[in-house]
Amino acid sequence: MEQKKRLHRIEYLVYAILLLIILLAPTVSTLFHGHEIDDTEFLWHDLLNSWKAIIVYVIAFAIHDVFIAPLLVYKHKPWYYFLGVVALACVFMLYQCNGRPSQPPRILNESMNRAGKVSPKPSEIDFGAKMPPAPPGENMKPVAPPPIRRHDIISMVLFLFGIGTNIGIKFYFLSIGARKQLEELEKENLKQSLVQLRYQLHPHFFMNTLNNIHALVDIDPVKAQKCIIDLSKLMRYILYESDHEYVPAYQEVEFMENYVRLMRIRFNDKLRFTVNNNDDGKGIWIPPLIFISFVENAFKHGVCPNKESFIDIKSHVYTSDNGETRLQYTCRNSKHIKSDSAKAVNEASGVGLSNIKGRLDLMFGNNYTLTINDGVEEYAIEMDIPVKTGAPS
């Protein structure tokens, strides 16, 4: 609402500036050409007449802006808007026609100067007086004015230009407001996507982890205590650290390692899990929970308790040709044929990947790549995203 009010204030400030420029135009013209006429009264009269003519357009502009333009811009009623413009144009033309001279001009066959008469000075002209009857000795003939004069055409063109400018400015600020609103919705959608991802991690994983820890309490109490510590770190990160738009990369790596340690409780030595990072992740900031869906998906797709399985993760920070710091992340895992119930779980895991892709779209637009290679025996995900260096503001 505050954003909308601010845009309205800017819109009417633009109108005020345009009005000021239009009102100053006759004044500037008078200042530059006033030296050609000595009569100050004539100059002021000409300037006032110019302002009176401008005020008529300003009133028409204001009526269109307040009452007619909203029918099209905000209420989306084009027919009502068209009728309103036609009605306003008719009233405007009636006013213009009413301001015409009451008598048609007369044309002299011979000029007054040739008859020895001198044209009156500007101060001697009575602008409100009617034209006197023709003198007995002059051959003067009234000329009927055309039904549509050049002045009428120019007035209508200026009128249409004014309302067209009004509509254009309104649609321009409406588009700015819509774009701002879309950006706010995208940010809110990004937050909701992150919340959805966080809650997606909770149910099955935490239930299985707690069951595993419960089984370890009697078998290996020391290992059970370590698992509880890892689980508490995991929950602390999800609840508190992942609320930020960016987090240090090393925190995301630690979160992933804690997750893997808890997941490995369920599997025997047939799982080979390797992580290859070319740096420690310090000084690099990335979106939170950006890796976990890939790792979770690798466990669901690629790990079988009674078969040889592997998960291979690699990350590489590099500088692109345009000087941008980027992160290249790869997660490869084995792939096994699973039962129908397991396939249902795998299909559900696709929600996490689509969620990640939606977040990447919102955060990076077209400035990222996400490639999924679904082979017969191997499943691989490759991601390339820009990262921030130093603490983001």
KALINVEN-V768430 format. One record per backbone hydrogen bond with DSSP energy under -0.5 kcal/mol. NH is the residue of the N-H (numbers start at 1). CO is the residue of the C=O. If there is no record, write none. Layout:
BEGIN
NH_CO ; NH_CO
END
This chain:
BEGIN
5_1 ; 6_2 ; 7_3 ; 8_4 ; 9_5 ; 10_6 ; 11_7 ; 12_8 ; 13_9 ; 14_10 ; 15_11 ; 16_12 ; 17_13 ; 18_14 ; 19_15 ; 20_16 ; 21_17 ; 22_18 ; 23_19 ; 24_20 ; 25_21 ; 26_22 ; 27_23 ; 28_24 ; 29_25 ; 30_26 ; 31_27 ; 32_28 ; 33_29 ; 34_30 ; 36_33 ; 37_34 ; 40_38 ; 43_39 ; 44_40 ; 45_41 ; 46_42 ; 47_43 ; 48_44 ; 49_45 ; 50_46 ; 51_47 ; 52_48 ; 53_49 ; 54_50 ; 55_51 ; 56_52 ; 57_53 ; 58_54 ; 59_55 ; 60_56 ; 61_57 ; 62_58 ; 63_59 ; 64_60 ; 65_61 ; 66_62 ; 67_63 ; 68_63 ; 69_64 ; 71_68 ; 72_68 ; 72_69 ; 73_69 ; 74_70 ; 75_70 ; 77_71 ; 81_77 ; 82_78 ; 83_79 ; 84_80 ; 85_81 ; 86_82 ; 87_83 ; 88_84 ; 89_85 ; 90_86 ; 91_87 ; 92_88 ; 93_89 ; 94_90 ; 95_91 ; 96_92 ; 97_93 ; 98_94 ; 99_95 ; 100_97 ; 107_141 ; 108_106 ; 109_139 ; 115_111 ; 116_113 ; 117_112 ; 124_121 ; 125_122 ; 127_125 ; 129_126 ; 138_135 ; 140_138 ; 141_107 ; 143_105 ; 144_142 ; 149_147 ; 153_149 ; 154_150 ; 155_151 ; 156_152 ; 157_153 ; 158_154 ; 159_155 ; 160_156 ; 161_157 ; 162_158 ; 163_159 ; 164_160 ; 165_161 ; 166_162 ; 167_163 ; 168_164 ; 169_165 ; 170_166 ; 171_167 ; 172_168 ; 173_169 ; 174_170 ; 175_171 ; 176_172 ; 177_173 ; 178_174 ; 179_175 ; 180_176 ; 181_177 ; 182_178 ; 183_179 ; 184_180 ; 185_181 ; 186_182 ; 187_183 ; 188_184 ; 189_185 ; 190_186 ; 191_187 ; 192_188 ; 193_189 ; 194_190 ; 195_191 ; 196_192 ; 197_193 ; 198_194 ; 199_195 ; 200_196 ; 201_197 ; 202_198 ; 203_199 ; 206_202 ; 207_203 ; 208_204 ; 209_205 ; 210_206 ; 211_207 ; 212_208 ; 213_209 ; 214_210 ; 215_211 ; 216_212 ; 217_213 ; 218_214 ; 219_215 ; 220_216 ; 224_220 ; 225_221 ; 226_222 ; 227_223 ; 228_224 ; 229_225 ; 230_226 ; 231_227 ; 232_228 ; 233_229 ; 234_230 ; 235_231 ; 236_232 ; 237_233 ; 238_234 ; 239_235 ; 240_236 ; 241_236 ; 242_237 ; 243_240 ; 244_241 ; 247_286 ; 249_281 ; 249_284 ; 250_281 ; 251_248 ; 252_248 ; 253_249 ; 254_250 ; 255_251 ; 256_252 ; 257_253 ; 258_254 ; 259_255 ; 260_256 ; 261_257 ; 262_258 ; 263_259 ; 264_260 ; 265_262 ; 266_263 ; 267_264 ; 271_268 ; 272_270 ; 272_309 ; 273_271 ; 274_272 ; 274_311 ; 276_313 ; 278_315 ; 284_281 ; 285_388 ; 286_247 ; 290_287 ; 294_291 ; 295_291 ; 296_292 ; 297_293 ; 298_294 ; 299_295 ; 300_296 ; 301_297 ; 302_298 ; 303_299 ; 304_302 ; 307_304 ; 309_270 ; 311_272 ; 312_332 ; 313_274 ; 314_330 ; 315_276 ; 316_328 ; 318_326 ; 320_318 ; 320_324 ; 323_320 ; 326_318 ; 327_385 ; 328_316 ; 329_327 ; 329_383 ; 330_314 ; 331_381 ; 332_312 ; 333_379 ; 334_310 ; 335_377 ; 336_301 ; 343_339 ; 344_340 ; 345_341 ; 346_342 ; 347_343 ; 348_344 ; 349_345 ; 350_346 ; 350_347 ; 351_348 ; 352_349 ; 353_349 ; 354_350 ; 355_351 ; 356_352 ; 357_353 ; 358_354 ; 359_355 ; 360_356 ; 361_357 ; 362_358 ; 363_359 ; 364_360 ; 365_360 ; 365_361 ; 367_364 ; 368_366 ; 369_384 ; 371_382 ; 373_371 ; 373_380 ; 374_372 ; 375_373 ; 375_378 ; 379_333 ; 380_373 ; 381_331 ; 382_371 ; 383_329 ; 384_369 ; 385_327 ; 386_367 ; 387_325 ; 388_285 ; 390_283
END
